[in-house]
């Protein structure tokens, strides 16, 4: 009878034969986890790194909430990439090239932390283009 693995063992299980695009997606996840953790732990990084205006009211808490969302996305990209599932990799391209710029760029244009949001929109799109390029290379080599 097969022994059932604990939740931690499942998370830490070593994936086998991951494609470069799955590894790239997992690496993107680590990047997003780090960025989210930074915004959670130090919301003032928006002023220090992105030269944004000082917070007014409860914006520090909103930046922390944004950091949590970015960290959760990173968590899902990390483990989605480590799963080796091609669908999760393809799904990251779609959302990064459509939803992210469609929401972040109008917000930035209206003056809501423009440097931070434009940076995230550009970074996200650039990482999506990298993912798509790796996907195309994999398809061409098969």
Secondary structure, DSSP 4 states (H G I P E B T S, - for coil): -PPPPPHHHHHHPPP-S--HHHHHHHHHHHHHHHHHHHHHH-TTHHHHHH-PPPP-TTHHHHHHHHHHHHHHHHHHHHHHHHHT-HHHHHHHHHHHHTHHHHHHHHHHHTTSSHHHHHHHHHHHHHHHHHHHHHHHHHHHH-
